[in-house]
Amino acid sequence: RFRTTPADGIKSPLAFAFASCQRWDQGYFTALGHLAQEEIDLAVHLGDYIYEYASPPNAIRSHQGLEIRTLDDYRRRYAQYKTDADLQAAHLRCPWLVTWDDHEVDNDYSNLIGENVMESAEQMRTRRAAAYQAWWEHQPVRVPRAQSWADLSITRTINWGAMARFWMLDTRQFRDDQVCEEEPLEGCAPLTDAKRGLLGATQETWLVNGLGASRSHWQVLANQVMMAPYDSAPGEEVRTSMDQWSGYPVARDRLLNEVAKRAPNRTVTITGDIHTNWVNELHDDFSRPDKPTIGAEFVCTSISSGGDGGDVTAERMSAMQSDNPHL
């Protein structure tokens, strides 16, 4: 079904779906088959559209070839994923807005630093160029072709009339490397470094200035990794993911402070990555739970990554909320 967006200034209703994390060899894309039956106007994919890994022997359905690194490798991987009938049906149903996360290139990569510490920055730049070009060739995007494929700019806005403006973010290409993943947080000096971030200075300025100028009713941040903090350790100890916004708390609080000033209570963050559903209240200072809520975050489960997943018991949920009152 072909759709055009409503004219600027028209506050038309909007029904949309968002998704992430569809690892071919860990399950079928059944959820996308259901999406194709929904009465929705558009779909947003938040990354991990493909996975770069070779498949283990017990895979439900195997990736072709070894771990992908070259342009031909990435092209073949997209071609394989595109053969899935449920994925085809979901694309036929409505327009898609897409961004990327890490597995379109390499697990947990940041800028020119890959998962394999033996891989040089130049090797990673070559690999990133191949991955970005294949993504651009195989996805429904209208971002300009890059002069250098290793530096493909995908940040952009899409308006749904006056109802919503989607901010398509890139938290991989410009981020600083993760720190202190194996160390106690109490002694992690880089964690409070104001220069570290996920968006890079240019993208952050573009976003906060745009939020202040936008007259759309809703500001929707299409974001890869969870923005709200999550402390997984009970009691006084703090344990959190360094790959999420929690690993960049100064940059997160700076952004949310700007949201509080420029677009409070009309900003919604949609997030993927972690294969589980979450709803979080967003504050500009999470150390003070009494502060007003300024936005909401909705985290979607995976299409297939991690298999069928599992439920959280009421007892477990209560324990999680005691350390994370915004959850």
N, C-alpha and C positions, 0 to 999 in steps of 0.2 A: 504494500500500500504506500503510495507516494503522498507525502504531506508537505505543505508549506506552513511555516509558523504564522501565528496571527500578526496582524499589522501592529507596529509600534503604537502604544497608547491604548490598545484594546486589552481589557482584563478578561481574557478568555479562560475558562477552566482548563486545568492541566492534570492528566493522569499519566504518571510515568513509572517505570520499573528501573531498578539499578541492580547490578550484578558484578561479580568478580570471581577470579580463581577457578578456572576450568581446566584442571589437569587431566589430559586425555587418558593417561594410563592408570588413574585412580578411580575412575567411575564414568558413567554415561551422562550425557547432557540432558537428562530427563527434565530438569527444572526449566531449561530453555524451551522444551516442547510445551510445557505448561504456560510459559510466558507468551508463546505464540498464540495461545487461545484467549489471552486477556484483552479487554477493551482498553488499550493504552495508546497514548499519543506518541511516545518515544521511549527509548531505552538508553540507559547510561551504563557503560562498562568501565569499571574503575581500575582495570589492569589485571595482569596475569591471564591474558587471553590465550597465550601459549605458555608452555614450560620448556626450558632448555635442556632438561636432563635426558640421559639415556634411561631406558626402562629396566626395572629389576626383573628377574625371571618370573616372579609371581604376579606380574602386572595384569590387570583386568583386560586391557588391550594395549599393545606395545607401541611406543614411539618408534618411528623408523630411524635407524642409525644410532650413532653415539651422541654424546653431548654436543650440541650445535655451537659452531664458532664462526663459520664463514657465511658469506651472503647466500650461496647456494644452499647451505644447511638451513638457514633461517627460512628461506623461501619454501623449501620442502616441508618444513614443520608447519608453516601456515597452510600450505596446500593440503596437508593431511588433516588438520583440524577442520578446514573448510569443507571436507567431504561429509561431515556429520549432519545427518538429516535434521536433527532438532536445532542445531545452530543455524542451518539454512532457513528453517521455518521462522525462527525468531528474527532473523534479518529481514525476511520477507514481510513480517507483520508491521513493522514501523521503522522510522529512521532511528539510527543509533548515534549517540555521542560517545566517543572513546578517548581514553587516555591510557598511559602505560604505568606499570609498576616495575618491579625488579626482574621478574622471570621472562619478560620480553627480551632481556639481555642476559643477566646472570644473577643468581640468588644474592639478595642483600647488597647489591653493588651500590656504591656511592660515588658519583662523579666519575673519576677514572680509576677508582679502586675497586677491584673485583673480589669475589669470594676467595679465589686462589691467590694467596699472598705472593706466590712465585711469579705471577703474571705482572709484567711491567706496565707502567702507565701507557706506553706507546702500543703495547699489545692490546691493552684494554680499549684504547681509542680506536684501533682497527676493528676490534670485535663490536664495539658500540656502533660504529659507522655501519657495519653490515646489518646489525639488528635494527637500527633505526630506519635504514632504507627499506628493509623487508616489511617493517611495520607500516611505513607510509604507502608502499605498493599494495598492501593487502587490506587496508582498512578504509572505511568510508569517511575520510577526512578532507578538509579543504584548507589545510595549512600549506603555505608555500614550500616548494621544493627547496632544500637547503643547498647552499654553495658547498658546504662541507657536511656530509651525512652524519658525522660524529657530533654535530652541533645543531640538531633539528629542533626548532622552536615549536612547541605544541600548545603553549598557553594561549587561551583564547576565551572569548565570551560568546554565548548564544542566548538570545532573548526569546522568550515565549510571550510575545506581546508585552503588556505591562504586568503580567502575572509573576513572571520569574526571570531572573538572569542566572544562567549557569556559568560558573567560573571553572574552566578546565585547568587543573593545576598539575605541575610536574614536580614531585618531591624526590626525584632520583638524580636527575642530570646535574643539579646545582648544589646538592647537599654536601655538607662537610662529613667526613668519615665518622662512623660510630666510635664511641670511646667507652672505656671502662666496662666492657661486657663481662669480664671475668674478675672484676674488682668490687669491693664494697662501695656503695654510693657515697658514704660519708667522706671518703678520701679522694673523691673524683673531682679534681680541680677543674678540668675542661667542661664539666657539666654546667657550670655557671658562667661560662665564657659567652659574653653577649655577641661576639662575632660569629659564633657557630649557628647554623640554621639548616633548614631543609629546602627552602625556596630560593636562596640567594638574594642579594640585595635588590637586584633589578626586578625580579618577579614579586618580591614582597612589596616594594613601592608601588608597582603596577596594581596589585591587588588592593591595598589599603586605600589608595587614592580613588580607585574605581568604586569601591564599596561606598565611599562617601558621596560620590557623584551620581550613583545609580538611583533612579527613581522607581525601579521595579519593586513590586510588592514584596517578593521573596528574593533573597540572595542565596543561591545554592552553590556551596563549595564542593566541587567534585574532586575528592581528595583520596589519597591512596592508603595511608596508615593512620591508626587511631589517634585522634587529637586529644581527647580527654586522657588524663593520667590514669593508670591502673596499677595499684600496689598489690602484688600477689602474695606478699608475706604477711602473716597475721601479726598483730601487735605493733610494737615500736619499730621493728625492722622494716625497711623499705626495699622492695625488689620490683624492678620495672624493666620493660623492654627498651633497649637502647636504639632499636631500629625505628620505633614509633616517635611521635612528637614528644613523648616523655624523655627521650634521650637528648632533647633540645629544648629544655623547659623555658629558658629565657626568651628564645624566639617564639615559642608557643604563647607565652604570657604577653609578649609584646603585640603579637597579632590579635589576640583576643581583647586586649586593652583597646586596640583600634576599632575592633568590631563593636565594643561597648560604646565607643564615642560616635561611630559613624553609621552603624546599622544594627542597633540592639533589637532583639526580639523579632527580627525579620531575616535572620541568618540561620541557615540550616546547612550542616555539614553532612555529606554522604560519604561513606568510607567502606573499603573492602579489606583485603589482605589476610585477615586472621581466621577465616572459615567459620566464624560464629556470629550470632546476632547480638547486638548490644544497642541500648539507648542510653545516651549520656546527656545530662544537663551541662552546659558550658558556662564557665565563669571566667572573669579576667584575673582571678586569684584563687586557685584551688586550695590554698592553705587556709582559707576562710570560707567554710561551707555556708555561712550565713549571708554571704554576698548575693546580690540578685543574679538570677539566671539571665544570660544575655543571648543565648542561642541553644540549639539542640543538635546532637549528633546521632545519626542512625548508621549503624554498622551492619552490613549484610553478611549472611553466611556465604559459603562457596557454592558454585555450581556443582563441582565434583571433587575438588581438592580435599584430601583428608577423608574421602569416602562419605559415609552416611552421617558422620559426626555423632553427637550425643547430647542428651538433655542435662540441664543443671538442676540438682535437687533443691528444694526449698531451704534446707539446712545450709547447703553450700552457698546459695544465693544470699542468705542472711549474713553469712560470714564475709562474703565479698563486699556487701554494702556497708558493713560496719567499718571497713577500712577505706571505702570508696563511696561516700554518701551521695555523690553526683550520679551514681550508676542506678 
